[in-house]
């Protein structure tokens, strides 16, 4: 579905506004030596205070980690000094999702890489309009990044968003590629260049660690606790990703770990692996969500 009615568009706009305000507040909040969990919880509570709901757990991906790290319960990790920190956040209002990201840079050596991600994002937004092929967008992002002496991450993409959907079917590449897919008027898309150093591998691989999860099979629980936890997940997050720390109190604390592991083992829920750059080089990211019009686009975030 690429055409939303006015009511849906209003919800996308509100979602984007809440997300923009939250992002700008978080820019000045993130600091070296701060517990990662503090960044996650502050982001998510700001979103709720402003009348939205997190569309997915706040991602805090440091240095060579490109995406998909959020704090597990009781996370003791802190933001290292001289690091480069991607903060990726999403909001939904009645299921209508917007997605944005910024990179906090505590290492002057990487500032131009961060600026390059922002410049590539702007270059892509400048050309977006109805019926443009996604490969054109990928080409502009890749050229902008390479012209500034950096390298795009080739196997991470932007994506269309929808109602209760973060990846609604269309991918927006960050490199030129052969694709017949075109973006549609009335569609809502997240564009997110990822940038790394010129001598990096330029792609990501899965780490064994998983910190973000999603409901897959709502009816597959056996034990009463598992049924209870699954029901909580379905009612609160539907098809959207969630963090294990969001489930605190859904079942008695002493049964939580075992129950959560049961849901994973029976594949009632799935985990997203943390993505890390293959040569362990640092990564920067920038992201906006746009509403496509015939002759251009509106940045919602």
N, C-alpha and C positions, 0 to 999 in steps of 0.2 A: 504494500500500500504506500503510495508516494504522496497522495494528496490528503492532507489533514483538514478537518473543518476548523472554523474560527475558534471554537471552544478549545479544541486540542492545541491549536497554535498559541493561544493565550497561556495554556499550561506549559508548553515548551518555553515560551518567553519568560514566564515567572521562574521556571526551573533554571534557566540560563542566568537570570538576574541574581538569584540566590547564590548560584555557583560563582559568579563573577565577584560578588561581594566577599564571599568566603575565601576565594583565592587571594584577593588583594589583602585581606586581613592576615592570612597565613604567610604571605611573603615576608612580612616584618616579624613574624612570630618564630620562624624556624631559625635555630641557632646551633653552632657547634656544641658538642658535649651534652646536648639535650636528649633525654630518653625518646627513642622513636615512638613509643606508645603514646607519649604526650602529644606528638604531632598528629597521630591518627585520631586520638580521642578528641582533641581540640577541634580538628577539622569537622569531624562527624557531629560534635555537639553544636557547633556554629550553624551547620546546615539545618539541624533540627530546630534550633532557636529561631531561625529565620522562616520556618514554616515548610521546609522541604524534608525529604528523607534521603539518606545516602543511597545512591543507585548501586554502589559497590563499596567495599571497604577502602578507606584512604590508602593509596599505595605510597610508600616511602622507599624509593629504590636508590641505593647509595653506590657511587663510583661505578664499578663494572656491572652491577646489577641494573638491568634495563627496566624491568617491570615486574609486577605481581608479587611484591613483598608488602605485606601488612603485618602489624604486630600480632603474634599469637598471644594467648592469655599470659599475663605475667612477664611479658618480654623485658629482658634486662639490657638489651642492646641500646647503645647511644650513637648519636651522629658524630662520626670521627672528625677531628680537626683536619683542615685542608681538604675536605671532601666536596663532592659535587652530588647534590641531592635532588632527585626528581620527585615531585609531589603531584600525584595524579588523583583527581577527585571527581566525583560524579554526584548529580542530584536527580531525583525524580519527584515530580508533582503529579499525583494520581497515575503514576506509571510512566509519565512522559520524561524521557531521559536526556540530560545534557552532560557533557564530559569535557573536562579541561585539565591542563597540566602546566606546571612551571618548573624551572630548575633553579634551586638555590645554590649559589656557587661560593664556596669558602676558600677557593684556591685560584688566585689571580691567573695562574697559567692556563686555566680552562675557561676563563671568561669569554674569550672570542669563540669558543666552541658553543657555549650557551647562546651567545648572540646569533650565531649561525643558525641554530635551531629556530629561534624567533624569526629571523630573516627569511628562512625557507618556508615557514608557516605563512608569513605575510605574502610572500610571492605566490604561494598556492591559492590563498584566499583571493588575491587580486585577479586571478584568471577564472575562478569558479563561476559557472553559469549553467543553465539547463542544457542538456544534451552534449556536454563536454565529456570526452572519453577519460576514464580514470587513469589511463596510461599517460595522457598529457600532463595530468596533475603530478604523477610520479616522476615524469621527466623534468618538470620544472623544479620540484623539490631536490631531485638528485643533482641537477646542474647547479642550483644555487649553493648547495653544500660543497660540491667539488670545486666550484670556482673560488670558494673561500679557503680551500686547502684542507677540507675535512672529508669524511666518508659517511654516507648514510648507512643505517642498519637495513639490510635488504629484505629480511624476513619478518619485519614488524610492519603493520599497516594501520591506517585509519579505517573507519567503518561507518556504515549507515547506522543510525539509532532509531528505535521505535518505542512502542508502548510496552513496558516491562521487558525491553530487549536492548542490550548494549551492543550486540553485534547482529544487526538486522538484515544480514545477507549480502551487502555489497562491501567489498574491501577497497580502500584507497591506498595504493602502493606508495612507497617512499623512493622508488627507483623506476626508471622507464621500463616498461614491459609490454608485451603484446597482449592486448585485451580489447574485446569488443564492448565491454561494459561501459555504459554512459550514466552520468548522474542525471537525476530527474528533477524537473521543476516541482517545488512543493516538498521535496525530500529533505530530510535532516541528516547531516553527516558530520562525524568527528574527523578532523584532519590532524595528524600527529607525527611530524618528523622526529626521528631519532638520529642523533649525530654522534660519531665517534672519531678517534684520531686517524690520520691517514695510514698509519702502519698497523691498524687494527684489522682483525678478520672481517669486520663489517657485517656480522650476523650474530644471532643469539642462539643459545642452546638451553635445554631444560636442566635445572638443578633438581636433585631429588626432593628438596624441601617444597612443601605446599602449605600456604597460609591463607589462601582464598578458596572458597568452596561454593558449589551450586547444587541445588536440588535436581535429581535426575528421575528417580522413580518414587513418587509419593506413597505408593501402596505396599512397599516391599518390607516393612518392618515386622519383626517377629515378637520381640519382648514388649511389655507394656511401656517401659521407659523409652524404647526406640520409637514406638508409635507416638508417644507424647512429644518427643523431640522433633520428629518428622512433621507432626501437625503444627508445631510452633514455627518451624522453618517455612512450611507452605503458607501459613497464614500471614507471616510477617514479611517474607522476601519473595514469594512466588518463584519466578524463574531467574531472579536477579542474584548475583553473587553476594556472599556474606562472609563475615569473619567469625572464627570460632568464639572470639570474646563477646560477640553479640548474643551468644546463646546462654550466657551465664544466668543461672536461676531457672532455666526452662525445665530442667529436671534436677533432683537433689544433687548438691555439689559432689557428694561422694560417689555418685553413679555417673557423673558427667563424662569422664574420660572413657570409661568402658562403653557407654552408650554411643558416644561420638565415633569411636573406633568401629563399633558394630555397623553403623550407617555407612562408613567408608568401605568396610569389608564386604557388605552386601550390595555395594554400588547404588545404594539409595541416594547417596550424594557423591559428587566427584570433586577432586581438588585440582586447582590450576598450578602447574609447576612455576617456581620462580625462574625468570629468564635472566641469563647472564651472558655477557659478550664473550664470544668463543676464545678470544685471546686475552681475556680479562683486562681489557682497556676500558677507561671511563666512558660513560654515555651521558649525553644531554638530551632533553626532550622539551618540546613545546606543543601545546594543543588547544584548539578551539572547536566548538560545535557551531555549524552554520546551517541556515535555512536557505535552500537554493531557490532563486527566482529565475525568470526567463533571461534576464540580462545581467545577472550577478548573484550576490548572496548577501544575507544579513548575518552578521556574527551574533549569535545568541549569548555567548559567554564573554 
